[in-house]
Every structure is written in C-alpha cells, then in structure tokens.
Amino acid sequence: MLMFNSDYEVGVFKRLSENNELVMEVGQEEYTIMLSDQEMVDLEQHLVNQENLLIPFHKKTKELILNTESNYDEEEMEELMNISEGAEDHGED
C-alpha cells in the first residue's frame, strides 16, 4: 500500500491534449505534464481501474503514481461469459 506524506497529493484529471500533455489540478495549482506513449497507456488503465479522475501525484518529481494492474483476469471473464451464454441457451437465468 502506498503511504502518503507531504510530497504526495491527489490530482484531478482535467484533460489530455493531442501531443500527450496531461493537464491536472493539484490543490489550487494546474500542472501540465508531458507523457510518453507508454505513460498514456498506463494513465488510461489507471483511470479505468479507479473509475474516477483522481491521480496520486508526487509534487517534487512530478511523477504520477498509477495503478496499472488489470482488475480482472481476461480468461476468467471469458469463461464466465461462456457459462452465462450456456445458461441462456438452456432457458436458465
């Protein structure tokens, strides 16, 4: 678990520009951060995982603390979908 101290704050996602610039609000300040293509992918996964627009942020290093782990196992989800479809074929709910 990530422990927060005075160097960390939670920023609010505002927008992304076409040239991979993330604009977020941290406290009363607005930050613009250039992201690599991989960081863009990581940011998207983080926002999906969190289901909100909050991004932990290290103020001194300007580093985003992103949760990029999948919320589910794709194979398990596919198996559950197949089971569900089989139940519908047999008239079960």
C-alpha positions in Angstrom: 0.0 0.0 0.0 1.2 3.5 -0.9 1.8 5.7 2.2 1.3 9.4 1.5 3.4 12.1 3.0 3.7 15.8 2.4 5.3 15.2 -1.0 2.2 13.4 -2.4 -1.1 14.9 -3.3 -4.1 13.6 -5.3 -4.6 15.4 -8.5 -7.8 15.7 -10.5 -7.6 14.8 -14.2 -8.7 17.7 -16.4 -7.8 16.9 -20.0 -5.3 15.3 -22.4 -4.1 17.1 -25.5 -3.2 15.6 -28.8 0.5 15.9 -28.1 0.4 13.7 -25.0 0.1 16.5 -22.5 -1.8 15.7 -19.3 -3.4 18.7 -17.6 -4.4 18.0 -14.0 -5.3 20.2 -11.0 -3.4 19.5 -7.7 -4.7 21.6 -4.9 -5.1 25.1 -6.3 -2.4 24.6 -9.0 -2.7 23.3 -12.5 0.1 21.1 -13.8 0.8 20.2 -17.4 2.9 17.0 -17.8 4.3 15.6 -21.0 3.7 11.8 -21.1 5.3 9.1 -23.2 3.2 6.7 -25.2 3.6 4.1 -22.5 2.6 6.6 -19.8 -0.5 7.4 -21.8 -1.4 3.7 -21.9 -0.7 3.4 -18.1 -2.8 6.5 -17.4 -5.8 5.1 -19.4 -5.5 1.8 -17.5 -5.3 3.7 -14.2 -8.4 5.8 -14.9 -10.3 2.6 -15.9 -9.2 0.8 -12.7 -10.1 3.7 -10.5 -13.4 4.6 -12.1 -12.8 8.2 -11.2 -10.5 11.0 -12.3 -8.1 11.1 -9.3 -4.4 10.6 -9.8 -1.9 10.3 -7.0 1.0 12.7 -7.8 4.5 13.3 -6.3 4.9 17.1 -6.3 8.7 17.2 -6.3 9.4 14.7 -9.0 6.1 15.4 -10.9 5.7 11.6 -11.1 2.2 10.1 -11.4 1.5 7.1 -9.2 -0.6 4.9 -11.4 -2.5 1.6 -10.8 -1.9 -0.3 -14.0 -2.8 -3.8 -12.8 -5.9 -5.3 -14.5 -9.0 -5.5 -12.4 -9.9 -8.9 -13.7 -8.3 -11.9 -15.5 -9.4 -12.0 -19.1 -9.5 -15.8 -19.2 -11.8 -15.9 -16.1 -14.1 -13.2 -17.7 -14.3 -15.2 -20.9 -15.1 -18.4 -19.0 -17.8 -16.6 -17.1 -19.3 -15.2 -20.3 -19.4 -18.7 -21.9 -21.1 -20.1 -18.8 -23.6 -17.3 -18.9 -24.3 -17.8 -22.6 -24.8 -21.6 -21.9 -27.3 -20.8 -19.2 -29.3 -18.5 -21.6 -29.3 -21.3 -24.2 -31.0 -23.6 -21.7 -33.5 -21.1 -20.6 -31.9 -20.5 -17.2 -31.3 -17.1 -15.7 
